[in-house]
Amino acid sequence: MFDVGMLEMLIILVVALLVLGPERLPKAAQQAGRWIGKAKRMMHHWSAEVDRQIENEDLAKQFKAQTRELDDEVSSLNDAIARSLKVDPPRPENTPTPLNQSSTEQKKLTGTA
C-alpha cells in the first residue's frame, strides 16, 4: 500500500521508541494496529461495493440490450402477423368467394376450363 521497506520500518520504530518511550510504545503499537486493521477493512468494504456497482451496471446494460432485442423481435413478429392477416378488399355480395365455388366454377373464372 505505502511501499515501506525494511529500512524505513526500522527508522519509524527507532523514532517511535525515542518519542514514546518503552512504557507507552506497546500500547501505541496496539492502537496503530487497530487503526490499520480498521482502514484495511474499510478499504475492502469500499472495494467490494465498487465491484458490486460495476457488476450491477454491466447487468443493467445487458438487460437493456436484451430488452431492445426482444422489442425488435416482437415488433417484427407483429408486422409479419399483420401482413399475413391483411384482409382482401371486400367483394360485391353477388360474387361467391373461392370457398363457396365449385371446382368447375373456379375453372370458368380463371379461364382454365
ABEGO torsion letter per residue (X at the ends): XAGBBAAAAAAAAAAAAAAAEAAAAAAAAAAAAAAAAAAAAAAAAAAAAAAAAAAAAAAAAAAAAAAAAAAAAAAAAAAAAAAAABBBBBBBAABBBAAABBAAAAAAAAGAX
